[in-house]
Amino acid sequence: MKNLLSLLVFCFAITANIQAQVSLSLSGGANYSNYKFSNSQEFDENPLIGYFFNANPGYQMSEKIKLYLGIQYSERGYELVSKLHPPSSNSTENKFRYLEFLPEVEYTVSSPFSIGLGFNYALKLSEQIRNGDGPWITSGIYDIVKSKDIGLFANVKFNYKSTFLFIRYTKGLVNVSNIILTDENGNPTENGNQYSSCFQFGIGVNLYRNTN
């Protein structure tokens, strides 16, 4: 009986300690994204503004270090303008919606400021395209970009009570393009490689956080 009581007390202490170190935050804001080709001479790529919503469970590993396992719904995109024709008659806008996973390590530099570094793994949910000022059309025949994107990100966060503001920059590490560009002989060129980038400007709230 004494051993059982000791075990219950031990389990209660461990559970209370874990709960004291766990947090949950929600955030949202604007994306400023682009998808640039490598050294392309045929196109200009202009950024588009999108949005994101993020849920971020966290675990306080030490006084200054916190681990997050975020999940995010995000809309990104870009405008493609041919250099061979007037932009007004030959521009195409592309939008992509992603489900993203964002493991991150955050370091508190000095309250209320913190910085974070993390990994971005994005699964494309949908894709839309429009020419000029025409209607948005859901792509179903040929996808402009691949179904996955992988990148690294860094952010700066300002905390105030239960709310926070942050800026995050994500840089894609893999070629996401399904477009194959060729030279005058029909041979594929490296100019077809395309990499994503995205600035995020967000505001969030801590729904539950540790009190340590």
N, C-alpha and C positions, 0 to 999 in steps of 0.2 A: 504493500500500500504506500509505504514511504517512497519507494522507487518510482511508482506511478505518479505520485504527487510532484516529485522532483522533475520528472519528465515533462509534465504539464506546465510547470513553472518555466522550464527551459524553453519549451515551444512557444509559450506566450511571450517571453522576453525576445526571442528571435523574431517573431511576427511583428511585435511592436517596433523593434529596431528597423526592420525592413520598411514598414509603413511610414516611419518617420523620415525615411530617405527617398521615398518615391514621390514623384510629382507628375502632373498632367497639365499641359497648356494647349490652347487653341489659338490659331492665328490665321490671318488672311491679308491679301494686299495685291499689288500690281506687279506683273512681270514685264520686263523690257528685254526682249529676246531677239536673237538673230541666228542664222545658219549660214556661215560663210564657206564658199568654195576656196580651195587652196590655189592661190595665184591665178584666179580666173581672169581672163582678158575679155570674155564674152558677156559677163553679167556684172551688175551691181546688186548687192544684197542689202536691203534696208531693214531695220528692226521694226517689230510690231509690238504693241502693248496688249498684254493679256492679264490673267488673274490667277490666283492660287488660294487654296484652303488647306490648312495643315493641322494635324493632331500630333502632339509630341509628348509621349511618355518619357519621363526622365528618372535617372537614379543617381543620387548624390554619392560619389565614390570617396570624396574627401572634402575638406573645407573649401577648396578652390576648384576641384575638378568634378565635372558632371557628365554622365553618359546619357545621350538621347537616342531613341529608336523611332524616328519620325516617319509618318506616312502622309502623303500629300497628293491632292488632285490639282492639276496645273494645266493651263492653256498657254502654249507658246507658238511662235510662228515667225515668218519673215516675208518680205516683199522682194520678188525677183524682177529686176529691170534689165532688159537687153540693151547693150550698148550699140547695137546695130540699127535700132529703130527708135523713134521718139518715145520716151517713157509713157506718155499719155495713151499711146495706142498699143503698147506692148509690155505692160506690167502685169504680174501675177502675184496674188497674195495667197499664202499657205498657212493654215492653222492646224495645230496638233494638240490633242488633249492626252494627258499622261496620268497614270498612277505611279507615284514615285516613292521610293524607300530611301530614307535619309539617316543612316547611322552617323552620329556626330559626337565628338569630344569637345566639351566647352570648358574654358579656363577663365575664372574670374580674375581679371587683372587688378582691379580696384573697384570696390562697390561705388556706383552701380553699373560699371562697365564690364563686359565680358567679350571674349572672342571665341570663335568656334571653327573647327576644321572637320570635314566629313566627306562621305562618299555618297554619290547619287546613282541610283539604279532605277531607270525609268522604263515603264511598259506603255507603249502607245495604245490608247483606247479608240481613237477616231482621228480622222483627217478630213479637212475641208479645203477647197480651193475656189478662187474666183478670179476672173480676168477683168482688169480695169475696175469699173464701178458696177459690174454685173452681180447677180445673186451668188451667195455661197452654195457650193455644190459638194455633197459628201462624196469623197473619192471611193470608188468601189471596184474599179477596173485595174488601176495601176497606182501603187503607193509611191509618193514622192520620197519619203524617208523610211528607214527600216523600223521594225517593230520594237527595238530596244535601243536605249542610249545609256552610256556609262560616263560618269564624270566625277570631278572633285569640286568641293565648294569650300568657301570661307565666309564667315559672317562677323559682323560687329553688332552687339546688342546693348541697349540702354534700358535698365530696369527701373521702374518706379512703382513701389508698392506691389500690387497684384497685376500690373500691366507692364508692357515692354514694347519698345520699338526696335527694329533691326533692319540691316541691309545685308543681303547675301549675294555673292557672286558665284555662279556655277560655270565651269568650263568643261565641255565635252572632250573625252579622250579618244573616242572611236569614230570612224567614218560612218555617218548615218545615211548617206545618200544612196538612193536606188537609181539615180540618173547616171548614165554612162556617157561621158564626153569623149569625142574622138578627134584625132588630128586630120589633116587633109588626106591621109592615106587610109583612114578608117580604123586606126589603132587607138585603143583606149589610152587616155592621158591621166596623169595624177591630178589634173585640174578638177576631175570629177569628185575628188574627196571633199566631203562637207562635214563641218564640225559645228556643234551648237555652243551657244553662250547665252547666259541669262543673268540680268540683275533683278533682284527682288527687293521691293520696298514694302515692309509689312508692319502690322500692329497686332499685338496678341494679349491674351489674358491668361493668368495662371488660375485654373479652376481648383486645383489642389496642389499644394506644395508642402515640402517638409518644413518644420519649424525649428530645425537645428541651426 
